[in-house]
Amino acid sequence: MTATNGERLYDVIVVGAGFGGLYAIHRLRGDGLSVLCLEASDDIGGVWHHNRYPGARCDVESLDYSYSFSPELQQEWSWTERYAAQPEILAYLHHVADRFDLRRDIRLDTRVIATTRDDEAGEWSVVTAAGESFRARFLILATGALSSPKSPDLAGLENFTGAVYRTSSWPAEPVDFAGKTVGVLGTGSTGVQCIPEIAAEAERLFVFQRTPSYTLPSGNRPLDGATVAAVKSRYEDYRAELRQSRAGIPAPTSGEPGTDYSREEKRARWDACWQAGRGMPSHFVDSMKPGPTNDELCDYLRDKIRAVVIDPATAEALCPKTYPFGARRICLETGYLEAYNRANVTLVDLSANAFEHFTSSGMRAGGRDYPLDAVVLAIGFDAFTGPVVRIDIRNGRGERLAECWAEGPRTYMGFMTAGFPNLFILTGPGSPSVLTNVVMMLEHDVDWVADCIAWLDQHGISSIEADESAQTEWMEHVAELAAGTLYAKHNSWYMGSNIPGKRRMFLAYTGGYAGFAAAAAEVAADRYRGFMVR
Ligand code: NA7
């Protein structure tokens, strides 16, 4: 097809070649559509390409955090660990790209910086950093929820003459910390993963902590043949069960509230979860809700920290006290707490010794200088909206999406935002997104979008967009559900509160995968109720 300006017109342009983008190419191509995938990086893999810091690992089990669209792929790929490390996940994505011959539709080193809708032509014009332009009838942002790193708002960092590493864009070549004094900033999921690895290598490690995290032992281990074979023998049924769940991951539960049990009985149950590396959040049905069971679980987890970390002052500083378990993302760890028992590791509590600035040779906090050879920034992401608004997206009326979202993102079911026809977002704000097994969620969203495009084409409809009132209703529903959770009462990247100036609101749908998928299917079956077609 040819665009109105004489360029080639693709049916669909997909932005991003991570888990979502790769499956989108496969599915849309299978539907007979022409697809072009534009990827900013020099290779595929999305966040799994960039986040190659030491210790990087998924916090969803590998047998679950993998594609289900191909039974053959599912059978032929064998994960080696319960929680796959970054190199194995990246190798899997490369395998998928090769096996399904996806690379021929991907342009690497092609960063999309702007896109404008031409309403008359019914085309999206996409402009890249190199000044190239491409056109398509539909645009799909497969840009991920956690792919836009938070900018380092750290005074004096530009004066620091040592090495600065960002976990979110770790160098491809090996980094050698042997003999070095290293400082790590950030103790979220990423910091918790890389700190034990760096501690084992560096001469000296200072961990600069602003807010401590609740951590659970991951219970990671090599996957034995019998476990893998048991899942593979019934993979379709297993996936179907996950699709009926809240988060798309197994959540073993007693089905009972903790309030039915004494403190000692609860602690005995939690000890079993701690040993197994499984089931802590879900064992009691009220563990993750405000109330006495959650309060007791917080006490239990703080006692665990005190039991593992030998130095009492360090243990106390590592105990989260300003927010409850479940209000922020739970961090799975391997050797994290134990790392603080090493003679070469020092925790610097920035809540008591405030960060002042970087110097040419290190960092100053709480009136003290910390000489450093290298700094590792594990300071997080501008979640959900960052990857979308960093592209200059304009509709046919010249309105910028970033401005439309200035008071917070607005979508209908995460898929589309009113006023921007034929622009789809995978795992967009207002969808269950990062509260689920994201691979399952992405497959769902790709299928929903592909089915929608197929329906539009069958009916000779050229344009679809979210209806403003359906969108308002959806966002109110999202806010209403979130208001009853622990998340809404505390600060985290889920709330956008880690980014200065970002509107504070809960950015995901907390109603769970199964309910969301059922609602999305119902909307589609009802001729895309809540969307306007032309
Ligand atoms: P997170 O969970 O946002 O953690 C970032 C950490 O960095 C957190 O401890 C922050 O402290 C800290 N931080 C951020 N800015 C600063 C400054 N300026 N000074 C000191 N410390 C700072 O990001 P992660 O990458 O760990 O995890 C994100 C998700 O990615 C993860 O859940 C996985 O799903 C994948 P704060 O809490 O703001 O006080």
Boltz pocket constraint, residues with backbone or C-beta under 6 A from the ligand:
constraints:
  - pocket:
      binder: B
      contacts: [[A, 146], [A, 153], [A, 154], [A, 185], [A, 186], [A, 187], [A, 188], [A, 189], [A, 190], [A, 191], [A, 208], [A, 209], [A, 210], [A, 211], [A, 329], [A, 350], [A, 355], [A, 378], [A, 379], [A, 380], [A, 381], [A, 493], [A, 498]]
      max_distance: 6.0
